[in-house]
Amino acid sequence: MQSNNWKQHFIHTGSEGADTFSEVMKHTVSQITAMFAQVQAPYSGLEPTQLEQSISNVDLDSTSSLTDVISNTVNLIAKNSIIVQHPNCIAHLHTPPLLSSVTAELIIGALNQSMDSWDQASAATYVEQHVVNWMCKKFGLGVHSDGIITSGGTQSNQMGLLLARDWIADKISGHSIQKLGLPEYASKLRIVCSENAHFTVHKSASWMGLGEKAVLSVPAHENGTMDVTQITRVIEESKARGEIPFAIVGTAGTTDHGAIDDLNVVADIAKQYELWMHVDSAYGGALILSSHKDRLSGIERARSVSVDFHKLFYQTISCGALLVNDKANFKYLLHHADYLNREHDTLPNLVDKSIATTKRFDALKVYMTMQSVGADELGRMYDHLIEQTQQVAQCINENETFELLAQPCLSTVLFRVVKSSGYDLDILNQKLRMEALTRGVAVLGETVIAGKTALKFTILNPCLTMSDFDTLLSQLESLATELG
């Protein structure tokens, strides 16, 4: 008899299960809706140690009704979370999600598809492949291209460089790293990238057993782009040392500057030296839908491309993709398991081309967004963001309280407070960011540019107006005056 009571904790088929599901969802929506209606700041301002203690005091060994748990969670967790939808939440590459994506999350959670084998994800398998094919076409990767949905840029970069590592071993000596491990010349393998490339290039080299020493950094210009005139020198010096450069990474949107490398020159050099070209377009790849897509010229010549949908495609976290120009290279990931993706299977099993086994049905979010919002509308959002970013930079440049540290490339603005009554400027800017965060005034980015502590606006919300930025800058001026 007790087992019948367990049904209340699950979604189950039949009218009774549907009614229970509906009641729980209605209560959740009403609670989170009420919370959003009351939001006035990007953070509640609750002192961090108090928040930590309040969460630690929750007894995980006692139970309550689910409706009570939902209400308590909204009051403690949701209300004291970073509110990415607020105009003053402007620090990271972390967007307010589209309603289509939030809605898809509900469907994803309710269906709970596992995207490794077709017999666990029948329709879902075809949805993911359809989204991947659509993206490959947008990037112009050719008729042999393919891809896989990932958790984001980190996994995508890792997979792209992993394929490159196995490809070069196969090419040089027919060596299978998958079967035999690293070849004897592995210590000589090198990856070439900008000094401003994402840190996951170094992490990937480490994970792959090559060590961070395998990464050769090319100097960058002040605007954040790789100095492509230096690439050949770096490669030739490496080869003269007896090393084996095998991959080159172009960045389409650096984290700080939003800088986009000259991908055509990178592609030319990759062709000249027979290197695997990987493009990290986690930030800037969304420009492929905009009027600025020519800034990605050359990306279609890459062997692999990282895309992050939970950045400027406005999807809920997490959702990314790795795209390749030749699906045959996924052979380096293939492993058959008798219980999962048998060799005699005739239906597609996505685990064949993934480093993950169980993974989420995140492709549904993109699938629904492109039908409800559309690529053209998303492109117009990006065009607006780029124009608005330039306007914000101009406002900062004209304000004597602030110093603009770089001309924006995409939608990031690097600046800092310079008006002070003798306070060390680096310390002042660091303190300003932390005080703004913990007081609930604003969530700002912080980095270092040319040795200076910099503040950063990462402008991602297309719904913001210039008046929102005027208000924010005024608040920051007041706080800076108080602190410095």
C-alpha positions in Angstrom: 0.0 0.0 0.0 2.8 2.4 0.8 4.1 2.3 -2.8 0.8 4.0 -3.9 1.8 7.0 -1.9 5.1 7.3 -3.8 3.3 8.4 -6.9 2.8 11.8 -5.4 6.6 12.4 -5.9 6.7 11.6 -9.6 5.2 12.6 -12.9 3.2 9.6 -14.0 0.8 8.9 -16.8 -3.0 9.0 -16.6 -5.3 11.8 -15.5 -4.4 11.6 -11.8 -0.7 12.2 -12.6 -1.6 15.0 -15.0 -3.6 16.8 -12.3 -0.8 16.5 -9.8 1.8 17.8 -12.2 -0.5 20.7 -13.1 -1.0 21.7 -9.5 2.7 21.7 -8.7 3.6 23.7 -11.8 0.9 26.3 -11.1 2.2 26.8 -7.6 5.8 27.1 -8.8 4.8 29.6 -11.5 2.8 31.7 -9.0 5.6 31.8 -6.5 8.4 32.7 -9.0 6.1 35.2 -10.7 5.5 37.0 -7.4 9.2 37.0 -6.7 10.0 38.6 -10.1 7.3 41.2 -9.6 9.1 42.4 -6.4 12.6 42.5 -7.8 14.2 45.9 -7.4 17.9 45.1 -7.6 20.2 42.6 -9.2 21.0 41.1 -5.7 19.0 41.3 -2.5 21.8 42.8 -0.5 21.7 40.1 2.1 25.1 39.9 3.7 27.0 36.9 2.2 27.7 35.1 5.5 24.1 35.5 6.6 23.0 33.9 3.3 25.4 31.1 3.7 24.2 30.4 7.3 20.6 30.5 6.3 21.1 27.9 3.6 23.2 25.7 5.9 20.5 25.8 8.5 18.0 24.0 6.2 17.5 20.5 7.5 18.0 18.0 4.7 17.0 15.2 6.9 13.4 16.4 7.4 10.6 16.6 4.9 7.7 19.0 4.1 5.0 19.1 1.5 6.4 20.0 -2.0 4.3 23.2 -2.1 6.0 24.3 1.2 9.4 23.4 -0.1 8.7 25.4 -3.3 7.6 28.4 -1.4 10.5 28.2 1.0 13.0 27.8 -1.9 11.7 30.9 -3.6 11.9 32.9 -0.4 15.4 31.8 0.5 17.1 30.9 -2.7 15.4 32.7 -5.6 15.0 36.0 -3.8 18.7 36.0 -2.9 20.0 34.9 -6.3 21.7 37.0 -8.8 18.9 38.3 -11.0 20.2 38.2 -14.5 17.1 40.0 -15.9 17.8 43.2 -13.9 19.3 46.1 -15.9 22.2 46.4 -13.4 23.3 42.8 -13.8 25.9 43.4 -16.4 29.1 41.5 -15.5 29.4 38.2 -17.3 28.5 36.4 -20.5 25.4 35.3 -18.8 22.2 36.4 -20.5 18.5 36.8 -19.5 17.0 33.7 -21.0 14.2 33.8 -23.6 10.8 32.6 -22.6 11.0 30.0 -25.3 14.1 28.5 -23.7 12.6 28.6 -20.2 9.5 26.8 -21.5 11.6 24.2 -23.2 13.4 23.6 -19.9 10.0 22.5 -18.4 9.5 20.1 -21.3 13.1 18.8 -21.1 12.8 18.2 -17.4 9.4 16.5 -17.6 10.4 14.2 -20.5 13.9 13.5 -19.0 15.4 12.2 -22.3 18.9 10.8 -22.3 20.6 11.9 -25.5 23.0 8.9 -25.9 20.9 6.3 -27.7 17.9 6.4 -29.9 15.9 4.0 -27.8 16.1 6.6 -24.9 15.5 9.7 -27.1 13.6 8.9 -30.2 12.2 12.2 -31.4 14.9 14.1 -29.4 17.7 12.5 -31.4 16.3 13.9 -34.6 15.7 17.3 -33.0 19.4 17.5 -32.0 20.6 16.4 -35.4 18.2 18.9 -37.1 19.6 21.8 -35.0 23.2 20.7 -35.6 22.6 20.5 -39.4 21.0 24.0 -39.3 24.0 25.4 -37.5 26.5 23.8 -39.8 24.7 25.4 -42.7 24.6 28.8 -41.1 28.4 28.6 -40.6 29.0 27.3 -44.1 31.0 24.3 -43.0 30.1 22.2 -46.0 28.2 19.0 -47.0 30.3 16.7 -44.8 29.9 18.7 -41.6 28.3 17.5 -38.4 28.2 18.4 -34.8 27.0 17.5 -31.3 25.3 19.5 -28.6 27.5 20.2 -25.6 27.4 21.8 -22.1 29.1 24.9 -23.5 32.3 26.4 -24.7 34.6 24.6 -22.3 33.4 21.1 -23.5 33.3 22.3 -27.1 36.9 23.6 -27.0 38.0 20.4 -25.3 36.4 18.2 -27.9 37.7 20.2 -30.8 41.3 20.0 -29.6 40.9 16.4 -28.6 39.9 15.5 -32.1 42.8 17.6 -33.4 45.2 15.7 -31.1 44.0 12.3 -32.3 43.9 13.4 -35.9 47.6 14.5 -35.9 48.7 11.2 -34.3 46.7 9.3 -37.0 48.2 11.5 -39.7 51.8 11.3 -38.6 52.1 7.6 -37.8 48.7 5.9 -38.0 48.8 5.8 -34.2 45.5 5.4 -32.4 45.6 7.4 -29.2 42.1 6.0 -28.4 43.5 2.4 -28.4 47.2 2.9 -27.5 47.5 6.1 -25.5 49.8 9.0 -26.3 52.5 8.4 -28.9 56.2 8.8 -28.0 56.3 12.2 -29.7 53.3 13.6 -27.6 55.7 15.8 -25.6 56.5 17.7 -28.8 52.9 18.4 -29.8 52.0 22.1 -29.7 48.8 24.3 -30.0 49.1 27.8 -31.3 46.7 30.5 -30.1 46.5 34.2 -29.1 47.6 35.3 -25.7 44.0 36.4 -25.3 42.5 33.0 -26.2 40.2 31.5 -23.6 41.8 29.8 -20.7 40.1 26.5 -21.7 42.8 26.1 -24.4 45.3 25.6 -21.6 43.0 23.5 -19.6 42.3 21.3 -22.7 46.1 20.8 -23.2 46.3 19.7 -19.6 43.4 17.3 -19.8 44.8 15.8 -23.0 48.0 14.8 -21.3 50.1 17.4 -23.3 50.5 19.8 -20.4 50.0 23.6 -20.5 53.5 23.8 -22.0 52.0 22.6 -25.2 50.3 26.0 -25.7 52.2 28.5 -27.7 50.9 32.1 -27.3 50.9 34.6 -30.1 51.1 38.3 -29.0 47.9 40.3 -29.3 47.2 43.9 -30.3 45.9 46.5 -27.8 42.4 45.9 -29.1 42.6 42.2 -28.0 43.0 40.6 -31.5 45.8 38.2 -32.2 48.7 39.8 -34.0 48.5 37.5 -37.0 51.8 38.8 -38.4 53.5 36.9 -35.5 51.9 33.5 -36.1 54.4 32.3 -38.7 57.3 33.3 -36.4 55.9 31.4 -33.5 55.3 28.3 -35.7 58.7 28.4 -37.3 60.5 28.8 -34.0 58.6 25.9 -32.6 59.5 23.7 -35.6 63.1 24.7 -35.2 63.0 23.4 -31.7 61.9 20.0 -33.0 58.3 20.5 -31.8 55.2 19.6 -33.8 52.6 22.4 -34.0 49.4 20.6 -35.0 46.5 23.0 -34.1 45.8 26.7 -34.3 42.9 28.4 -32.4 41.2 31.5 -33.7 39.0 33.4 -31.2 35.8 35.0 -32.3 35.0 37.1 -29.3 37.5 37.3 -26.5 36.1 37.4 -23.0 37.3 40.9 -22.1 37.5 42.8 -25.3 35.1 40.8 -27.4 37.9 40.8 -30.0 37.6 38.7 -33.2 40.8 37.4 -34.7 41.4 37.7 -38.5 40.1 34.2 -39.2 41.0 34.3 -42.9 44.6 34.8 -42.1 44.4 32.1 -39.4 42.9 29.8 -42.0 45.6 30.6 -44.6 48.3 29.7 -42.1 46.5 26.6 -41.0 46.4 25.5 -44.6 50.1 26.4 -45.2 51.3 24.4 -42.3 48.6 21.7 -42.4 47.3 22.5 -39.0 43.9 21.7 -37.5 42.0 25.1 -37.3 39.7 25.4 -34.3 37.6 28.5 -33.8 36.3 29.4 -30.4 33.2 31.4 -31.2 31.4 30.9 -27.9 30.9 34.7 -27.6 31.0 36.1 -31.1 29.5 33.1 -33.1 26.0 34.5 -32.8 27.0 37.3 -35.2 26.5 34.7 -37.9 22.8 35.6 -37.7 23.4 39.4 -37.8 24.3 42.1 -40.3 27.9 41.8 -38.9 28.4 38.2 -40.0 31.2 39.3 -42.3 33.3 39.8 -39.2 33.4 36.0 -38.9 34.7 35.6 -42.4 37.0 32.6 -42.5 35.1 30.6 -39.9 33.7 28.5 -42.6 37.3 27.2 -43.3 37.7 25.8 -39.8 37.9 22.1 -39.0 36.0 22.6 -35.7 33.9 25.5 -34.2 32.7 26.1 -30.7 29.3 27.7 -30.2 27.6 28.7 -27.0 23.9 29.0 -27.1 23.6 30.1 -23.5 25.4 33.3 -24.4 24.1 35.4 -27.2 21.5 32.9 -28.4 19.8 33.6 -25.0 19.3 30.0 -24.0 19.1 28.8 -20.4 22.3 27.3 -19.0 23.7 25.0 -20.2 23.6 24.7 -24.0 26.5 24.7 -26.5 27.7 22.9 -29.6 30.8 21.6 -31.3 30.6 21.7 -35.1 33.1 20.0 -37.4 33.6 20.3 -41.1 34.1 16.6 -41.6 32.0 14.1 -39.7 34.5 11.4 -40.3 36.7 12.9 -37.6 34.1 11.8 -35.0 35.6 8.3 -35.4 38.2 9.3 -32.8 35.4 9.3 -30.2 33.5 6.1 -31.3 33.3 3.2 -28.9 30.6 0.5 -29.1 29.0 -0.8 -25.9 26.9 -4.0 -26.3 24.1 -2.6 -24.0 23.9 0.9 -25.7 25.1 1.5 -29.2 25.6 -1.9 -30.8 27.5 -2.1 -34.1 24.5 -3.6 -35.8 22.2 -0.7 -34.8 20.6 1.0 -37.8 19.1 3.9 -35.9 21.4 6.8 -34.8 23.0 6.9 -31.4 24.4 10.3 -30.5 26.9 8.8 -28.0 28.9 7.7 -31.1 30.2 11.3 -31.4 30.1 12.6 -27.8 32.5 12.5 -24.9 29.4 12.4 -22.7 27.1 9.4 -22.3 24.0 10.7 -20.6 23.3 14.3 -21.7 20.4 16.6 -21.7 17.9 17.3 -24.5 19.2 20.9 -24.7 18.7 21.1 -28.5 15.0 21.5 -27.8 15.6 25.0 -26.5 17.3 26.1 -29.8 14.7 24.2 -31.8 11.8 26.1 -30.1 13.5 29.5 -30.1 14.2 29.5 -33.8 10.5 28.8 -34.4 9.2 31.3 -32.0 11.7 34.2 -32.1 13.6 33.4 -35.4 17.1 33.9 -36.6 16.4 37.3 -38.2 15.0 38.7 -35.0 17.9 37.4 -33.0 20.2 39.0 -35.5 18.5 42.4 -35.1 19.0 42.0 -31.3 22.8 41.7 -31.9 22.9 44.6 -34.2 21.2 46.7 -31.5 23.6 45.5 -28.8 26.6 46.4 -30.9 25.3 49.9 -31.6 24.2 50.5 -28.0 27.6 49.3 -26.7 29.3 52.0 -28.7 26.9 54.6 -27.3 27.6 53.5 -23.7 31.3 53.7 -24.4 30.9 57.2 -25.6 29.0 58.2 -22.5 31.8 56.8 -20.3 34.5 58.5 -22.4 32.7 61.9 -21.9 32.4 61.4 -18.1 35.4 62.7 -16.1 34.7 60.2 -13.3 35.6 57.3 -15.6 38.3 56.2 -18.1 37.4 54.2 -21.2 40.2 51.6 -21.5 39.4 50.2 -24.9 37.1 50.8 -27.9 34.5 48.1 -27.8 34.6 45.3 -30.4 31.3 43.4 -29.5 29.3 44.2 -26.4 31.8 44.6 -23.6 32.9 48.0 -22.3 36.2 48.1 -20.4 36.5 51.2 -18.1 37.5 52.2 -14.6 36.9 55.0 -12.1 39.7 57.6 -12.2 38.2 60.3 -10.0 39.6 59.8 -6.5 40.7 61.8 -3.5 44.1 60.1 -3.4 42.8 56.5 -3.1 44.8 53.9 -5.0 42.8 53.5 -8.2 43.2 49.7 -8.5 42.0 49.2 -5.0 39.2 51.7 -5.4 37.9 49.9 -8.5 38.1 46.5 -6.8 36.3 47.8 -3.8 33.7 49.5 -6.0 32.8 46.3 -7.7 32.5 44.3 -4.5 30.5 47.0 -2.7 28.2 47.4 -5.7 27.6 43.6 -5.6 27.0 43.0 -2.0 24.9 46.1 -1.5 22.7 45.0 -4.5 23.5 48.1 -6.5 25.0 46.4 -9.6 26.8 43.2 -10.7 29.8 44.4 -12.6 32.7 42.6 -14.2 36.3 43.0 -13.1 39.5 42.2 -15.0 43.0 43.5 -15.7 43.8 45.5 -18.8 47.3 46.7 -19.5 48.2 46.2 -15.8 45.2 48.2 -14.6 42.2 46.9 -12.6 39.3 47.4 -15.0 35.6 47.3 -14.6 33.5 45.7 -17.3 30.0 46.1 -18.6 29.0 43.0 -20.6 26.0 44.3 -22.5 23.7 41.3 -23.4 20.2 42.4 -22.7 18.6 43.9 -25.8 15.7 45.3 -23.7 17.9 47.9 -22.0 17.7 51.5 -22.9 20.3 54.3 -22.6 18.4 55.7 -19.6 19.2 52.4 -17.8 22.9 53.0 -18.4 22.6 56.7 -17.4 21.0 55.5 -14.1 23.7 52.9 -13.6 26.6 55.3 -14.2 25.1 57.8 -11.9 24.8 55.2 -9.1 28.4 54.1 -9.7 29.6 57.7 -9.6 27.8 58.2 -6.2 29.3 55.0 -4.8 32.8 55.9 -6.1 32.5 59.2 -4.4 31.5 57.6 -1.1 34.3 55.0 -1.3 37.2 57.1 -2.6 
